[in-house]
Amino acid sequence: MSKTSNIMRLALLQLKGSKGKVANVQNAVNKIEAAVKEHKPRLITLPVCFVAPFRKYSETIPDGFTSLQLSNLAKKHQVYIVGGTIPELGENDAIYNTCTVWSPTGDLVAKHRKMHLFDIDVKGGIRFKESETMSAGNDFTIINVDGHKIGIGICYDIRFEEMARLYRNAGCELIIYPAAFNMTTGPLHWELLQRSRANDNQLFVVTTSPARDTSAEYVAYGHSMVVNPWAKVQQSASEGEETLVADIDFSEVEQVRQQIPVFGQRRLDLYATEKKSK
């Protein structure tokens, strides 16, 4: 994509995981190589927890095994890589669910530590307490790709409209969420939340999920997706391992915002969503 173009090609890699870290990373490497060769994307996204969400697989960033692989691939193919998430070994032995972003020069341009931890208890459905093993991040993350601002969130972050609104306030045209909804919340809320965030903020929403594996302890819903600023599903994967390719036309963002100018019509004399310092 040239700096004057409004079209950006994305490749969403919906990967099937295994219990082995090295095997999972190698699968991601193979799929990235194949996507570059076949589709020539400008930006590639990986799923949440594509390595494995366990402390024993944690690593430091940017010098850990997975980081080095993604850095080398980004530089080799001159693409941006939004590297799903890996368990990051942080300060004071804390573990974070962290998304790394790599530039075409192989540099780490951003990392986003998941802000909202997945602590739920759905009676008759699923109980999950991410806070038992992970720590929460405190920072918003915005990257600039060819003049377009892109916000980064992770999975449960998508449920929080205030976070998406702050990205919109900062000028984002796209939010990318590596995410893995389950077989309880997926059928109910997966598409709904993406279309809601896109509609509320008049931007693109992209999610990249792991492939569904019914033998896994946590069964992901799959259906990685691209939703446009009209809140229409532009493209969607099925539940299995798949590479979803989408051309993002950023001129749609401007069109929607001009035709339905809600951003400028807000009653900021009565309410506001503002970022707080911590």
Buried (B, 14 or more C-beta within 10 A) or exposed (E): BEEEEBEBBBBBBBBBBBEEBEEBBEBBBEBBEEBBEEBEBBBBBBBBBBBBBEEEBBBEBBEBBBBBBBBEBBBEBEBBBBBBBBBBBBEEEEBBBBBBBBBBEBEBBBBBBBBBBBEBEEEEEBEBEBEEEBBBBEEBBBBEBBEBBBBBBBBBBBBBBEBBBBBBBEEBBBBBBBBBBBBBBBEEBBBEBBBBBBBBBBBBBBBBBBBBBEEBEBBBBBBBBBBBBBBEBBBBBEBEBBBBBBBBBBEBBEBBBEEEEEEEEEEEEEEEBEEEEE
